[in-house]
Amino acid sequence: MKEQELVTHIDSELIFIKPLMRVPKRPVYKVKKNEDVYVLKVFLADDEWNSRHLNTERTVLERAKDLTGITRLAHFYGVISPHIALLKEYAAGEDINLAPLDTRKNTDIFPERTYICHALKTQINDTVQKLHNLGIADLDLSGKNVVISPDKKSAKIVDLGHCVLQEDVDAETFELSKSRDLYNLKHIF
């Protein structure tokens, strides 16, 4: 099935823009609906990892719907045979790995770089703390999963499908997951 056909198979109102990730059995697309831009994840439903990933992301996005530092859930389609699909907000900008250095490291040369880097790091750190308080951890924090807005004034965590929920793991595992998040956060900026 071609990309546009797959997108319209999930939702006839969606318009395919471009692929964001071409992984067999779990493509991710940039799509448009009513002039708004979204991310559509379309995974094969018969794969346990795929189903768990999208169901976890849906649960996390619903639980954390009031946080500004993550993308918003637009619609969970569930299973549309043979796929499982989720539509969420598209975060415009660049992931931190691709962002200009003035939003990342090497801030000792120009003081304004330090301010931008500190402000974004503070935003993401606050988001991580709030997710932990909501019982969500193991956030798969990396440069590819944090997007900096084009104006460099905000950053969002964009993939939350790898998380663990506090009620699904023992206390020690949850604390270890939180520690891993804080460790990874230090290495992003």
Secondary structure, 3 states (H helix, E strand, C coil): CCHHHHHHHHCCCCEEEEEEECCCCCCEEEEEECCEEEEEEEEECCCHHHHHHHHHHHHHHHHCCCCCCECCEEEEEEEECCEEEEEEECCCCEECCCCCHHHCCCCCCCHHHHHHHHHHHHHHHHHHHHHHHCCEECCCCCHHHEEECCCCCCEEECCCCCCEEHHHCCHHHHHHHHHHHHHHHHHHC
